[in-house]
Amino acid sequence: MSTATATHDDHHDHGPAKGLMRWVTTTNHKDIGTLYLLFALVMFFVGGAMAMVIRAELFQPGLQVVDPQFFNSMTTVHALVMIFGAVMPAFTGLANWLIPMMIGAPDMALPRMNNFSFWILPFAFSLLLSTFFMAGGGPAAGWTLYPPLSLQMGDGFPFMIFAIHLAGISSIMGSINIVVTILNMRAPGMTLMKMPLFVWTWLITAYLLIATMPVLAGAVTMLLTDKFAGTSFFSAAGGGDPVMYQHIFWFFGHPEVYILILPAFGIISAIVPTFARKPLFGYSSMVYATASIAFLSFIVWAHHMFTVGMPVVGELFFMYATMMIAVPTGVKVFNWVSTMWKGAMTFETPMLFAVGFIMMFTIGGFSGLMLAIAPADFQYHDTYFVVAHFHYVLVTGAIYSIMAATYYWLPKWTGNMYDEKLGKLHFWISTVSVNVLFFPQHFLGLAGMPRRIPDYSVQFTDWNVVSSIGGFVFGVSQLMFVWIIVKAIRGGEKASDQVWEGADGLEWTLPSPPPYHTFTEAPQVK
Amino acid sequence: MAHTNDHYYVPHGSHWPIVASVALTVGVVGAANWFNGNASGQAILYLGLAMVAFMMFGWFGTVINESLKGMYNEQVDRSFRQGMMWFIFSEVMFFAAFFGALFYARVLSVPWLLGEDLSTHQTLWSAFGENWPTNGPGNVGGDFQTIGAWGIPAINTLLLLTSGVTITLSHWALKANDKGKTVLWLIATVALGSVFLGFQAYEYVHAYSDLNLTLESGIYGSTFFMLTGFHGMHVTLGTIMLIVITIRAAKGHFSPEQHFAFEGVAWYWHFVDVVWLGLFIFVYVL
């Protein structure tokens, strides 16, 4: 073997190709990571603009700004764009940039497929967004696409379904690449239990993705054939059942929730020890807790459907199983707090976002526990309480972790420190406004305001006004995030290799910015 | 460590992935237009499929050339193997969605409609009394008959099981460096797969023309044709893959030590075999 490969040029040092085609044809994990992150940032603002429309409409009772059909398509596509276009690609981008550097690999295991995974996404989301310009408008049945309502969509319907298929193909290929990279490409000495937690959480996330995205593909395929090929999967007249869709969808949908948060756990587990200047408390319990959450995520799906009609035994099973997830999640929160305990703490922007994550994600976790209680859920179901709950775990959870990660690794990626003052300002404006935005939604929900409705009864006005003001401030303040990133790319104080005093791990042994190809010779890990 | 001294091959710059993305997009835009009843849809779909075929020739051709030049070391080979296994796992989960629909209908929703859940039965369809196989209280698609398990489906089971044996014999021959037998047993496998597909096509024609069993025959027709249809598509794909490796084996591309493509296709073939056993039991026998 070695005689045959000695003649190849694949390990000669060379930089990236020039021009636009560099980005179209690249197989480099850093380039692809950058593409993913930029795509996610664009989609964050596309989805954010839709959220602004929603908050503008809800600023006052009565129909004010948009018509109800369009309002419903805003809530639907806001969710699809944020979940599949912003949060998931952002995590995949982080995985691309970081996993090979963290485990001492020369690149991802399957570099061409890596490019394919990314480049499907712009096409998939173009298809999804193009439905707004078709007869019947964009999807408006909620991101869960429950039949029979979702089947009433106009010409855009098959385009939306195929957009989901394409995004799913992208996710599955990206995940296969990540699993294979982690299992096959680690440097000598990098045993599984020495891997950084970000790598661990992504390994388990990728497994969840490979297991559940095909199920979503199956579910939306059945929608497609029910609409166009005369099948009766979700029609009781033909012996099918609309509730069957909800079971299949949530068998995907609940693990998906953990897909959106497990990598965040990995990020927080990297940042907290750095700024507490202490090793992570309870490393192995973190790994086992992540695996437990992943296992439990497969047996709790019907807690999204408590009010749909289910045998009591089913309600009880899914209630208890769901509440069990609080145990491993609690282990994680206690471990982060214990890591900070008696640490030499400093609060640079990544740490601020990480601490903000721990506090506000926990609020979202607790409201989740409230929703898990089946009899109580009959009251909360489909109200703004649910909206408040999942925005606490997704905005102040997943998105805060992505912002923390951006600030934390940006100096490594660009070689320049970001503007610390602006970063802190971004954190504080975001944190105040995001709570003004989402906390009142708990009250609205408990008082009975339903979700996905463009108009509301006048007694809900005050908190909606407050929430909308918070929303506009939060939305506009994210432009700061873009400005800080642009500024750091263009210049700034040079970052050292280690960047942060307490940072530990293989990526901090590389120069900032790292060369185009890193670890072409595998490092020895002790 | 099992690592060899040479470097992990990292390809530089490939235009095949972007061709693949465009091809897929053209294909689904065509299909979506076709579903919406636009006359041009079908043509665009076929254009997309042709582009996908072109892309696969190009992409796999590049990989085969690199493999023949010996650019892939043991570690790259392992990446391919693991990637293929996870791909097959994702395929298993795709079928799981449709098997899940079948089980849900048979075990839960149809019995509920029949009266196991009194309120569902009384408020929705109190006159409904037909257990599986059913096309529902609306008699959707009209009266139909089912296909018995012990005719063609049983023969098809034997055909696929036999093909699992022949591909293993081919693998043994390959490991023994016996090119003639390798190709011979591969051809036998392709033949068995093709006969299976022929029988399956005959059965579909029979179902549509004689039994009035169609995709529109309520939940029975839906699950029957979607499960067997997707399986048939996978057998078709597997047969094409087998033909490709038969040609490659004949050209002497594989050595007893390195033949990932052969093994990947063999695993895939065993996977469609196992799915069929699930189909045979849960769709035809029970």
Interface residues (C-beta under 8 A of the other chain):
Chain A: M1 S2 A4 T5 A6 H8 D10 H11 H14 A17 M21 R22 V24 T25 T26 T27 A105 P106 D107 A109 L110 P111 R112 M113 N115 F116 W119 I120 F123 L127 D155 P158 F159 I161 F162 H165 L166 I169 I172 S175 I176 N177 V179 V180 L183 N184 M185 P188 I210 A211 T212 M213 P214 V215 A217 G218 A219 T221 M222 L224 T225 K227 F228 A229 G230 T231 S232 F233 S235 A236 A237 G238 G239 G240 D241 V243 M244 H247 I248 F251 H517 T520 A522
Chain B: M1 H3 T4 N5 D6 H7 Y8 Y9 V10 P11 H12 G13 S14 H15 W16 P17 I18 A20 S21 V22 L24 T25 V28 V29 A31 A32 F35 N36 W59 K69 G70 M71 N73 E74 Q75 R78 S79 F80 Q82 G83 W86 F87 F89 S90 E91 M93 F94 F95 A96 A97 F98 G100 A101 Y104 A105 L108 S109 V110 W112 L113 L124 W125 T134 N135 G136 P137 G138 V140 G141 T214 L215 E216 G218 I219 Y220 G221 S222 T223 F225 M226
